[in-house]
Amino acid sequence: MSLKDKVIIITGASSGIGAETTKYLAGKGAKLIIAARRKDRLDELKDSLPKACIRTIKADVTNFEEVQAVVDYAIDKYGRIDVMYNNAGVMPVNPLIKGQRQEWQRILDINIMGVLNGIAADLPVMVKQKSGYIIATDSVAGHVVVPNLAVYNGSKFAVRAIMEDLRQEQRENGIKTSIVSPGAVHTELFNSINDPANRQAEIENEKSIGLDPKQIARAVAFAIDTPEDTDVNEIIIRPMGQAV
């Protein structure tokens, strides 16, 4: 699947992996619809790439109607969707004993329901097309469990399971699926950590071993650019210094 002129939706595109993936795919000639809650950041990104084909739309992935509006917008402008990249996510860090129930709910709403909302909005289009590619940003935390990340781990294990089920359900409809599972990456994800000590620990970890989000963007592009008969279902990307 060549990247040029492919119609690609990216959620969570206002910073980090989403922003870098936007830049990388724009450079390959893709037609991009980028979405996030911070539309001003999306517009800044678009303005920084004046030769690229980028359209911006505000959307909160926890709101199905807003995600559906992104999909409808893409269909209205281009008549098809080649790739849906469900990238938005948060990573609060706290031990279970703290009982941060509101924090847990936010993780579930964004990390799990955000992906499901993207699938629900986009899948009917791709089934009708008999083609398409759905990608989700997972995490190494969707493959291994570490202390203080129980609910985050659970959300990422859930995404992994959802995407594998999607593959099995839709493989005969020509729909490809992938999860991209990064380890530590230099992003703004630490801003979703409410506990000051845990936030600072994550900042220091990213400083010492974190990958550049450009590396994740290249992995996403690699998956999209594979032949039609090849489906790269899981990509795990760790920095060399990461132990788990």
C-alpha contacts under 8 A as a table, 3 or more apart, distances in Angstrom:
res1	aa1	res2	aa2	distance
1	M	224	I	6.28
1	M	225	D	4.63
1	M	226	T	5.57
1	M	227	P	5.34
1	M	228	E	6.04
2	S	6	K	7.39
2	S	224	I	7.66
2	S	225	D	5.31
2	S	226	T	7.89
3	L	6	K	5.49
3	L	25	L	7.19
3	L	28	K	6.05
3	L	29	G	6.57
3	L	30	A	5.65
3	L	221	A	7.66
3	L	224	I	7.15
3	L	225	D	6.14
4	K	28	K	5.80
4	K	29	G	4.39
4	K	30	A	4.83
4	K	31	K	7.79
5	D	29	G	5.76
5	D	30	A	4.55
5	D	31	K	5.45
6	K	29	G	7.85
6	K	30	A	4.95
6	K	31	K	5.74
6	K	81	I	7.87
6	K	82	D	5.89
6	K	83	V	7.56
7	V	30	A	6.34
7	V	31	K	4.79
7	V	32	L	5.96
7	V	33	I	7.64
7	V	74	A	7.83
7	V	78	Y	7.39
7	V	80	R	7.05
7	V	81	I	5.25
7	V	82	D	5.12
7	V	83	V	6.43
8	I	30	A	6.99
8	I	31	K	6.15
8	I	32	L	4.98
8	I	33	I	6.21
8	I	81	I	6.39
8	I	82	D	5.88
8	I	83	V	4.61
8	I	84	M	5.97
8	I	85	Y	7.38
9	I	32	L	5.92
9	I	33	I	4.74
9	I	34	I	5.77
9	I	35	A	7.59
9	I	71	V	7.90
9	I	74	A	7.79
9	I	81	I	7.62
9	I	83	V	6.21
9	I	84	M	4.93
9	I	85	Y	5.91
10	I	13	A	5.93
10	I	18	G	6.66
10	I	22	T	7.53
10	I	32	L	7.46
10	I	33	I	6.43
10	I	34	I	4.90
10	I	35	A	6.17
10	I	84	M	6.40
10	I	85	Y	4.81
10	I	86	N	6.33
10	I	87	N	6.69
11	T	18	G	6.99
11	T	34	I	6.05
11	T	35	A	4.74
11	T	36	A	5.79
11	T	61	V	7.53
11	T	85	Y	6.45
11	T	86	N	5.47
11	T	87	N	5.32
11	T	88	A	5.66
12	G	15	S	7.21
12	G	18	G	5.64
12	G	19	A	7.99
12	G	34	I	7.84
12	G	35	A	6.15
12	G	36	A	4.87
12	G	37	R	7.80
12	G	86	N	7.58
12	G	87	N	5.38
12	G	88	A	4.04
12	G	89	G	7.36
13	A	16	G	7.54
13	A	17	I	7.38
13	A	18	G	3.90
13	A	19	A	4.80
13	A	22	T	7.10
13	A	34	I	5.79
13	A	35	A	5.83
13	A	36	A	5.83
13	A	42	L	6.94
13	A	87	N	7.54
13	A	88	A	7.57
14	S	18	G	6.52
14	S	19	A	5.56
14	S	35	A	7.47
14	S	36	A	5.95
14	S	37	R	7.99
14	S	38	R	6.49
14	S	39	K	7.53
14	S	41	R	5.34
14	S	42	L	5.17
14	S	45	L	7.54
15	S	18	G	5.88
15	S	19	A	4.73
15	S	20	E	7.48
15	S	41	R	7.73
15	S	187	T	7.27
15	S	188	E	7.04
16	G	19	A	5.44
16	G	20	E	6.23
16	G	186	H	7.28
16	G	187	T	4.58
16	G	188	E	6.26
16	G	189	L	8.00
16	G	213	P	6.14
17	I	20	E	5.20
17	I	21	T	5.91
17	I	87	N	7.84
17	I	187	T	7.05
17	I	213	P	5.04
17	I	214	K	7.14
17	I	216	I	6.59
17	I	217	A	6.43
18	G	21	T	5.16
18	G	22	T	6.15
18	G	87	N	6.47
18	G	88	A	7.86
18	G	217	A	7.82
19	A	22	T	5.04
19	A	23	K	6.36
19	A	45	L	7.39
20	E	23	K	5.04
20	E	24	Y	6.15
20	E	213	P	6.28
20	E	214	K	5.58
20	E	217	A	5.97
21	T	24	Y	5.07
21	T	25	L	5.99
21	T	214	K	7.02
21	T	216	I	7.57
21	T	217	A	4.30
21	T	218	R	7.41
21	T	220	V	7.41
21	T	221	A	7.84
22	T	25	L	5.38
22	T	26	A	5.87
22	T	32	L	7.31
22	T	34	I	7.62
23	K	26	A	5.15
23	K	27	G	6.28
23	K	49	L	7.64
24	Y	27	G	5.22
24	Y	28	K	6.68
24	Y	214	K	7.73
24	Y	217	A	6.54
24	Y	218	R	7.24
24	Y	221	A	7.84
25	L	28	K	4.99
25	L	29	G	6.56
25	L	30	A	5.64
25	L	221	A	6.89
26	A	29	G	5.22
26	A	30	A	5.33
26	A	31	K	7.16
26	A	32	L	7.17
26	A	49	L	7.97
26	A	52	A	5.52
26	A	53	C	6.91
26	A	54	I	7.62
27	G	30	A	7.54
27	G	52	A	7.18
29	G	52	A	7.14
29	G	53	C	7.54
30	A	53	C	7.04
31	K	52	A	7.86
31	K	53	C	5.13
31	K	54	I	6.18
32	L	53	C	6.21
32	L	54	I	4.73
32	L	55	R	6.20
33	I	54	I	5.88
33	I	55	R	4.80
33	I	56	T	5.77
33	I	57	I	7.35
33	I	70	V	7.80
33	I	74	A	6.82
34	I	42	L	7.11
34	I	54	I	7.20
34	I	55	R	6.31
34	I	56	T	5.04
34	I	57	I	6.41
35	A	39	K	7.51
35	A	42	L	7.29
35	A	56	T	5.99
35	A	57	I	5.06
35	A	58	K	5.47
35	A	59	A	5.65
35	A	70	V	7.38
36	A	39	K	6.31
36	A	42	L	7.30
36	A	57	I	7.16
36	A	58	K	5.33
36	A	59	A	5.05
36	A	60	D	6.17
36	A	61	V	7.77
36	A	88	A	7.93
37	R	58	K	5.36
37	R	59	A	5.21
37	R	60	D	5.28
38	R	41	R	5.54
38	R	42	L	6.69
38	R	58	K	6.78
39	K	42	L	4.87
39	K	43	D	6.12
39	K	56	T	7.17
39	K	57	I	6.63
39	K	58	K	5.23
40	D	43	D	5.13
40	D	44	E	6.24
41	R	44	E	5.04
41	R	45	L	6.23
42	L	45	L	5.07
42	L	46	K	6.21
42	L	56	T	6.16
42	L	57	I	7.95
43	D	46	K	4.96
43	D	47	D	6.05
43	D	56	T	6.60
44	E	47	D	5.08
44	E	48	S	6.22
45	L	48	S	5.17
45	L	49	L	6.74
46	K	49	L	5.34
46	K	50	P	6.75
46	K	52	A	7.74
46	K	54	I	6.16
46	K	55	R	7.55
46	K	56	T	7.63
47	D	50	P	5.54
49	L	52	A	5.51
57	I	70	V	6.81
58	K	66	E	7.89
59	A	63	N	7.68
59	A	66	E	5.22
59	A	67	V	6.15
59	A	70	V	7.34
60	D	63	N	5.58
60	D	66	E	6.39
60	D	67	V	7.09
61	V	64	F	6.71
61	V	66	E	7.16
61	V	67	V	5.94
61	V	88	A	7.28
61	V	110	I	6.51
61	V	113	M	7.70
61	V	114	G	4.64
61	V	115	V	7.71
61	V	117	N	6.85
61	V	118	G	7.45
62	T	109	D	5.79
62	T	110	I	5.64
62	T	113	M	6.23
62	T	114	G	5.14
62	T	117	N	7.26
63	N	66	E	5.47
63	N	67	V	6.51
63	N	114	G	7.92
63	N	117	N	7.68
64	F	67	V	5.06
64	F	68	Q	5.99
64	F	117	N	5.42
64	F	118	G	7.83
64	F	121	A	7.60
65	E	68	Q	5.00
65	E	69	A	6.14
66	E	69	A	4.96
66	E	70	V	6.53
67	V	70	V	5.14
67	V	71	V	6.58
67	V	117	N	6.68
67	V	118	G	6.32
67	V	121	A	6.69
68	Q	71	V	5.12
68	Q	72	D	6.09
68	Q	117	N	7.98
68	Q	118	G	7.71
68	Q	121	A	5.03
68	Q	122	D	7.64
69	A	72	D	4.97
69	A	73	Y	5.95
70	V	73	Y	5.06
70	V	74	A	6.34
71	V	74	A	5.17
71	V	75	I	6.34
71	V	81	I	7.97
71	V	121	A	6.51
71	V	122	D	6.25
72	D	75	I	5.12
72	D	76	D	6.04
73	Y	76	D	5.03
73	Y	77	K	6.19
74	A	77	K	5.24
74	A	78	Y	5.84
74	A	79	G	7.03
74	A	80	R	7.01
74	A	81	I	6.79
75	I	78	Y	5.28
75	I	79	G	4.28
75	I	80	R	5.23
75	I	81	I	6.81
76	D	79	G	5.87
78	Y	81	I	7.66
80	R	125	V	7.54
80	R	129	Q	7.70
81	I	84	M	7.27
81	I	125	V	7.41
81	I	126	M	7.14
81	I	132	G	6.86
82	D	126	M	7.89
82	D	131	S	7.35
82	D	132	G	4.75
82	D	133	Y	6.11
83	V	132	G	5.81
83	V	133	Y	4.63
83	V	134	I	5.78
83	V	135	I	7.46
83	V	224	I	7.87
84	M	118	G	7.53
84	M	122	D	7.21
84	M	133	Y	6.30
84	M	134	I	4.84
84	M	135	I	6.16
85	Y	134	I	6.01
85	Y	135	I	4.67
85	Y	136	A	5.72
85	Y	137	T	7.77
86	N	114	G	7.49
86	N	115	V	5.66
86	N	118	G	6.38
86	N	134	I	7.61
86	N	135	I	6.04
86	N	136	A	4.63
86	N	137	T	6.46
87	N	115	V	7.93
87	N	136	A	5.68
87	N	137	T	4.93
88	A	110	I	7.08
88	A	111	N	7.06
88	A	114	G	7.22
88	A	137	T	7.60
89	G	107	I	7.75
89	G	110	I	5.84
89	G	111	N	5.07
89	G	189	L	7.86
90	V	107	I	6.23
90	V	110	I	6.96
90	V	111	N	6.72
90	V	189	L	6.17
90	V	192	S	5.66
91	M	107	I	7.12
91	M	152	Y	6.15
91	M	189	L	6.38
91	M	190	F	7.08
91	M	192	S	5.78
91	M	193	I	6.24
92	P	103	E	7.08
92	P	107	I	7.50
92	P	149	L	7.64
92	P	152	Y	7.17
92	P	190	F	7.83
92	P	192	S	5.48
92	P	193	I	4.13
92	P	194	N	6.44
93	V	148	N	5.73
93	V	149	L	5.52
93	V	152	Y	7.78
93	V	193	I	5.76
93	V	194	N	7.58
93	V	195	D	7.18
93	V	198	N	6.34
93	V	199	R	7.79
94	N	98	K	6.92
94	N	100	Q	7.70
94	N	148	N	4.82
94	N	149	L	6.45
94	N	195	D	7.23
94	N	198	N	7.61
95	P	98	K	5.92
95	P	99	G	7.90
95	P	147	P	7.07
95	P	148	N	4.15
95	P	149	L	6.99
95	P	150	A	7.54
96	L	99	G	5.57
96	L	100	Q	7.44
96	L	148	N	6.85
96	L	150	A	7.18
100	Q	103	E	5.28
100	Q	104	W	6.20
101	R	104	W	4.93
101	R	105	Q	6.17
102	Q	105	Q	5.09
102	Q	106	R	6.30
103	E	106	R	5.13
103	E	107	I	6.38
104	W	107	I	5.17
104	W	108	L	6.37
104	W	151	V	6.27
105	Q	108	L	5.12
105	Q	109	D	6.01
106	R	109	D	5.02
106	R	110	I	6.10
107	I	110	I	5.46
107	I	111	N	5.58
107	I	112	I	7.54
107	I	151	V	7.25
107	I	152	Y	6.58
107	I	155	S	7.07
108	L	111	N	5.47
108	L	112	I	5.20
108	L	113	M	6.45
108	L	151	V	7.95
108	L	155	S	6.17
109	D	112	I	5.93
109	D	113	M	4.89
109	D	114	G	6.34
110	I	113	M	5.69
110	I	114	G	4.69
110	I	115	V	7.62
111	N	114	G	5.62
111	N	115	V	6.50
111	N	155	S	6.05
111	N	156	K	7.22
111	N	159	V	7.69
112	I	115	V	5.39
112	I	116	L	6.30
112	I	155	S	5.90
112	I	156	K	7.67
112	I	158	A	6.95
112	I	159	V	6.20
113	M	116	L	4.81
113	M	117	N	5.78
114	G	117	N	5.16
114	G	118	G	6.32
115	V	118	G	5.12
115	V	119	I	6.27
115	V	136	A	7.01
115	V	159	V	7.40
116	L	119	I	4.99
116	L	120	A	5.97
117	N	120	A	5.05
117	N	121	A	6.09
118	G	121	A	5.31
118	G	122	D	6.03
119	I	122	D	5.25
119	I	123	L	5.40
119	I	134	I	7.59
120	A	123	L	5.73
120	A	124	P	7.39
121	A	124	P	7.01
121	A	125	V	7.97
122	D	125	V	5.51
122	D	126	M	6.57
123	L	126	M	5.12
123	L	127	V	6.03
124	P	127	V	5.11
124	P	128	K	6.17
125	V	128	K	5.24
125	V	129	Q	6.21
126	M	129	Q	4.82
126	M	130	K	5.80
126	M	131	S	5.47
126	M	132	G	5.40
126	M	175	I	6.97
127	V	130	K	4.91
127	V	131	S	6.76
127	V	170	Q	7.99
127	V	173	N	6.21
127	V	175	I	7.52
128	K	131	S	7.98
129	Q	132	G	7.51
130	K	173	N	5.12
130	K	174	G	5.39
130	K	175	I	6.90
131	S	173	N	6.64
131	S	174	G	4.69
131	S	175	I	5.03
131	S	176	K	7.81
132	G	174	G	6.86
132	G	175	I	4.85
132	G	176	K	6.26
133	Y	175	I	5.56
133	Y	176	K	4.56
133	Y	177	T	5.67
133	Y	178	S	7.93
133	Y	224	I	7.51
134	I	175	I	7.46
134	I	176	K	6.28
134	I	177	T	4.91
134	I	178	S	6.58
135	I	177	T	5.65
135	I	178	S	4.73
135	I	179	I	5.66
135	I	180	V	7.49
136	A	159	V	7.73
136	A	163	M	7.80
136	A	178	S	6.48
136	A	179	I	4.89
136	A	180	V	6.41
137	T	179	I	5.73
137	T	180	V	5.02
137	T	181	S	6.19
137	T	182	P	7.90
138	D	141	A	7.81
138	D	142	G	6.36
138	D	156	K	5.64
138	D	159	V	6.60
138	D	160	R	6.89
138	D	179	I	5.74
138	D	180	V	5.55
138	D	181	S	4.61
138	D	182	P	7.14
139	S	142	G	5.19
139	S	143	H	7.39
139	S	156	K	6.36
139	S	180	V	6.98
139	S	181	S	3.78
139	S	182	P	4.93
139	S	183	G	6.29
139	S	236	I	7.65
140	V	143	H	5.33
140	V	144	V	6.40
140	V	181	S	5.20
140	V	182	P	5.67
140	V	183	G	5.27
140	V	236	I	6.65
140	V	237	I	7.76
140	V	238	R	7.71
140	V	244	V	7.93
141	A	144	V	5.22
141	A	145	V	6.08
141	A	146	V	7.61
141	A	152	Y	7.42
141	A	153	N	5.11
141	A	156	K	6.33
141	A	157	F	7.47
141	A	181	S	7.99
141	A	183	G	7.79
142	G	145	V	7.61
142	G	153	N	5.64
142	G	154	G	7.27
142	G	155	S	7.56
142	G	156	K	4.28
142	G	157	F	4.24
142	G	158	A	7.69
142	G	159	V	7.70
142	G	160	R	6.62
142	G	181	S	7.46
143	H	157	F	6.67
144	V	153	N	7.65
144	V	244	V	7.24
145	V	149	L	7.47
145	V	150	A	7.23
145	V	153	N	6.13
146	V	149	L	6.09
146	V	150	A	7.30
146	V	153	N	7.81
147	P	150	A	6.69
149	L	152	Y	5.19
149	L	153	N	5.67
150	A	153	N	5.06
150	A	154	G	6.03
151	V	154	G	4.84
151	V	155	S	6.09
152	Y	155	S	5.08
152	Y	156	K	6.29
153	N	156	K	5.25
153	N	157	F	6.07
154	G	157	F	5.10
154	G	158	A	6.06
155	S	158	A	5.03
155	S	159	V	6.33
156	K	159	V	4.98
156	K	160	R	6.26
157	F	160	R	5.10
157	F	161	A	6.31
158	A	161	A	5.06
158	A	162	I	6.05
159	V	162	I	5.01
159	V	163	M	6.03
160	R	163	M	5.32
160	R	164	E	6.24
160	R	179	I	6.91
161	A	164	E	5.17
161	A	165	D	6.21
162	I	165	D	5.17
162	I	166	L	6.13
163	M	166	L	4.88
163	M	167	R	6.21
163	M	177	T	6.72
163	M	178	S	7.13
163	M	179	I	7.13
164	E	167	R	5.05
164	E	168	Q	6.41
164	E	177	T	7.85
164	E	233	N	7.88
165	D	168	Q	5.12
165	D	169	E	6.10
166	L	169	E	5.10
166	L	170	Q	5.92
166	L	177	T	7.29
167	R	170	Q	5.41
167	R	171	R	5.46
167	R	175	I	7.55
167	R	176	K	6.73
167	R	177	T	5.74
168	Q	171	R	5.75
169	E	172	E	7.66
170	Q	173	N	5.21
170	Q	174	G	6.93
170	Q	175	I	5.72
170	Q	176	K	7.78
171	R	174	G	5.53
171	R	175	I	5.54
171	R	176	K	6.61
172	E	175	I	7.40
176	K	231	D	5.80
177	T	231	D	6.82
177	T	232	V	7.36
177	T	233	N	5.81
178	S	223	A	7.60
178	S	231	D	7.52
178	S	232	V	6.01
178	S	233	N	4.15
178	S	234	E	5.54
178	S	235	I	7.64
179	I	233	N	6.14
179	I	234	E	4.98
179	I	235	I	6.37
180	V	216	I	7.80
180	V	219	A	7.64
180	V	220	V	7.15
180	V	234	E	6.01
180	V	235	I	4.82
180	V	236	I	6.16
180	V	237	I	7.72
181	S	234	E	7.41
181	S	235	I	5.87
181	S	236	I	4.59
181	S	237	I	6.10
182	P	185	V	7.06
182	P	216	I	7.11
182	P	236	I	5.85
182	P	237	I	4.73
182	P	238	R	5.97
183	G	210	G	7.73
183	G	211	L	7.87
183	G	236	I	7.74
183	G	237	I	6.04
183	G	238	R	4.63
183	G	239	P	6.58
183	G	242	Q	7.39
184	A	205	N	7.41
184	A	206	E	5.87
184	A	209	I	7.00
184	A	210	G	4.66
184	A	211	L	6.22
184	A	238	R	6.91
184	A	239	P	6.74
184	A	242	Q	7.47
185	V	206	E	6.01
185	V	210	G	4.37
185	V	211	L	4.42
185	V	212	D	6.00
185	V	213	P	6.08
186	H	206	E	5.55
186	H	207	K	7.26
186	H	210	G	5.43
186	H	211	L	5.94
186	H	212	D	5.65
186	H	213	P	6.29
187	T	190	F	7.37
187	T	213	P	7.03
188	E	191	N	5.68
188	E	192	S	8.00
189	L	192	S	5.75
189	L	193	I	7.67
190	F	193	I	5.37
190	F	199	R	5.74
190	F	202	E	6.32
190	F	203	I	6.58
191	N	194	N	7.46
191	N	199	R	7.30
193	I	196	P	7.51
193	I	198	N	6.89
193	I	199	R	5.30
194	N	198	N	7.86
194	N	199	R	6.86
195	D	198	N	5.40
195	D	199	R	6.01
196	P	199	R	5.02
196	P	200	Q	6.16
197	A	200	Q	5.26
197	A	201	A	6.21
198	N	201	A	5.02
198	N	202	E	6.27
199	R	202	E	5.24
199	R	203	I	6.30
200	Q	203	I	4.98
200	Q	204	E	6.18
201	A	204	E	5.18
201	A	205	N	6.12
202	E	205	N	4.93
202	E	206	E	6.12
203	I	206	E	5.22
203	I	207	K	6.18
204	E	207	K	5.01
204	E	208	S	6.17
205	N	208	S	5.25
205	N	209	I	6.14
205	N	210	G	6.77
206	E	209	I	5.54
206	E	210	G	4.12
206	E	211	L	7.58
207	K	210	G	5.94
209	I	239	P	6.27
209	I	240	M	7.52
209	I	241	G	5.64
209	I	242	Q	6.89
210	G	239	P	6.24
211	L	215	Q	6.93
211	L	238	R	7.70
211	L	239	P	5.74
212	D	215	Q	5.78
212	D	216	I	7.64
213	P	216	I	5.21
213	P	217	A	6.39
214	K	217	A	4.92
214	K	218	R	6.28
215	Q	218	R	5.22
215	Q	219	A	6.47
216	I	219	A	5.02
216	I	220	V	6.33
216	I	237	I	7.55
217	A	220	V	5.13
217	A	221	A	6.25
218	R	221	A	5.01
218	R	222	F	6.05
219	A	222	F	4.97
219	A	223	A	6.32
219	A	235	I	7.60
220	V	223	A	5.25
220	V	224	I	6.34
221	A	224	I	5.12
221	A	225	D	6.04
222	F	225	D	5.17
222	F	226	T	6.54
223	A	226	T	5.59
223	A	231	D	7.73
223	A	232	V	6.00
226	T	230	T	6.15
226	T	231	D	7.37
226	T	232	V	7.86
227	P	230	T	5.34
228	E	231	D	7.65
232	V	235	I	7.42
238	R	242	Q	6.41
239	P	242	Q	5.56
